[in-house]
Amino acid sequence: MNSFEIEDFFSKMSNLNALVIGDLMLDEYVWGRTDRISPEAPVQVVDVVKEDMRLGGAGNVAVNLLELGCHVSVVSVIGDDLDGHKLVDITNNLNIKNDGIFLNQGRKTTRKTRVLSSNQQVLRIDRECRIDIDEEAGNAIIAYLETCRENFQVILVSDYLKGVLTNKVLKAIFAFSRLKGIPVVVDPKGENYSKYCGATLLTPNRKEVELATGVKIVDDSSLLEVGNSLMGELKLGALVITRSEEGMSIFTQEGVKHLPTQAREVFDVTGAGDTVLALLGLGLAAGLNMMDAGWLSNIGAGVVVGKVGTSSVSSTEVLETAKQQYSDIEQKIQTAKAMAVILEHKRAKGMKIIFTNGCFDLLHVGHVKYLQKARQLGDLLVLGLNSDASIRRLKGDKRPLLDESERAQILAALGCVDYLVVFEEDTPLELLQSIRPDVLVKGGDYQVEEVVGKELVESYGGRVELIQFVEDKSTTNIVETIIQRYADE
């Protein structure tokens, strides 16, 4: 994905509704300083500076989804206690739809208290219930799903083994997803993965996979063995295994692809799996292919582990991090679809779009001066470049001399070229219909009436401009000169 395709992806988030089901909990953070040892016992004394309470577990998945711009509903069972009511208050303040949260008397709401000194966790205190919810609570979740009228595009299941996701509840979730025809993405836990059979996508980490399968992942061979086995046994659409410093491995029906880690510096891995789950789910909901969704989630996880505490990632952070992976030249070379998105934003800023096209085989001074003059006619020059196949159809099997990738990179290096799109057709008419430039430029060896796309551009108020080429400068002349000079050799 390029940066503009990522921008287009995030622009769709406000139209997406995601359902999160799983173990909701509170993450409490106690921040302080440590500069002495207790006289009562050989332990550090933490002088508390600040405290804060956040949504944890499935709640952190919901917060990630909100940060990325979509609408979120949550389903869970928590205790009818002070922590439970605090949790509900937080969801209300965040505008998370919580009519699927059921308070259960006698059940304890999970709260994890982390004590940190100098950004290092020195102690964690857990208050929790790990017993399966009772039948009444499970039936309440199932009834919610059966009567739900929300139009969800994805379901995210966040299992922390606190008892909400019983076998009966999971079966109801998978049945609901099949009925609605929407993907269900699961972050699994425990030794028994058979309960997740039928999920669209599973997102375990390496340790979780080893625990569930009993197979130690020590190399690519053992990784492939485990991944392919889980894909077949659980009838998964895809499997993503996160592997800490080794990145992630994406298994699909077509094979496996490994993505390197995106983390620059790791401070805290808490919540990274939630970010992966959220971005993978939204990627599938928005129609991304599995590899693009995995790539985005990998970037998001790399951002989150650079923060301290249970954290989320914003669309801006993902976009800015992704942009750092592209060179200026790579960002100039776009697909026709991406180009249409880019130009929509540029026009909104009042920019005038210039378009020209050609083969540009063996770049020479005539090409450069032509493109420089074209660029002066507006604010942004888009160059349509004939593909290798279209050049062969136009000029014969001996052309082009340079393939389309090489020609594209050379042209994109010119300061006067703002964007470049390779097109497969013999003429740029289809590309022009997508780009809709304000000014269509061609060489002076054309008559205005001969310019392909003239009628289209003029139909919406654009115009055609002809620019004279530098005399005696052409690829054909260069080729003939080379042949004459080296013919004897």
Steps between C-alpha positions, in 0.01 A plus 500: 500500500615853433426796725202615297338157506548504878336844518210366294471202736478721808251733330253207499521440874214733594266276301604178675334338802701246697377261768746396773415195712716370781652557842468863604728615779653808660868583468614718788837675483680637806794717394772603742865547592729259681804625689501300821454152648234431761634462856232235558609260225756489216261654247489827309283785623302665218400861561178532298487793256183420303244229440269425212243239404452371144296237322696176473457161333219516246456863606841590362396350166196730507718803581729416207200484270377838623843657451500372143169674435224237493186445709527237773259280699615264775353181644621350827407390853657683795438523872224711652761670720679834527754404234222381271314830527828690449557298183151585370560869577821494294323346200230768528762776505667350192170464310538123477158340460462282809147355500670161458681526834324292764562553874508179701455500877759294682746524211820702540595752231861442395740780594873484437707753693846574364749693711764680292814686593707684237280344231588151624236267640605387848183323614165378368199423721210302349146497634296272278256218445600216266183291535273449198192722499181324603236381256278803559781742409594293194138500385491879541791533253335259257169688524684826430643353180168351390310827548778738392397740223836670460665475159848379596778453243730294725500311830813497715526231768747577781553197724696544826366179658302688764189293430286708262578306183358159580462237229129577480559874460769445236269274298235771511752761382609288203137426412423874514794580272390240245143628510611860445778411256765697689855402600579398858859554618616325817788569738519155667629374832551168674583145395176416318468670163226265374241740645609759241427271204335698220654840580589718202837586651697402809774729644707314764858581596779245482483395868124453479534281192768288667278453806196405292680258267778366719748572219801723562555750218877503448533562125305561179428131462331464840316829444357376169405167656306665781339768284382266226370254759289767674370630166371154407374378837311819586376571145638854520486757227837631617743483792734771627773394744675794666862420584632791712833623361461274195187679378195303390415211269180509294350168388232496231367243258764622252797446732694684769671839508733633769504868597795641699434684825426873473596588857792743532520485878299278734384647832190291573333223301174538698210539258694435179285196427187713542630744241575216257149363553338841443689586182462153349128508568453847352713403201271208419190712566623768258578249226881485526671178398657297779857612425418871504297461821789309657753761389295781658450309824874431516569872474242574769651246738843654444366838612323364808798314648687831500253631759471419870186330629194362326488723194320558176615641168341774289455509124744794486770299678454205263505725194809694606688181585404345166617808310848460647533172311463662160755701307386816319522315170285209620234739624479662157427173316132420551223278370211657311267428793734662753557793266128576490495517881807723513359744246171524684690645796714724279199648320337573834800727565442681168797350315506492116581154361715454188522170313719370221597155385752312291753217478807695615738224392861616549445830679668795328512879523199535269288301745622702797435842344156383381403384850636816661286716269195284567547536878497880466138488378358413842566387856555127456615283208376143462688292244331203333768248399437234236562148630748269328216305338332810357833629360560168325159528339572858391868481402580133442665217691841672526365771724512612774872509563441557873225315684209686660634475855832659403334769288257580781772542761714720273206727418381513862845632596430818298388794712246608239309169522271490802336161435527218252256226398583208270211410269450184295269629225619631161359845581465686832124555458398269784758659729380848404146406599630422848743792538290774328784754464446873460759512221588218258845548345641341182800561276502753222508228235126450568206704376257589781223302329721187503561497875339200669273621780445849360121468499497353852717772653315782326162353604557599865676832428862384461728585210767351275848654467769412245870538585773496238771235538870585491605457137690182404471353847329160502553142616502387136785739419698377800457138392606578141807689623605202712454260208705720264785554747535141605392319184857395410561359846 
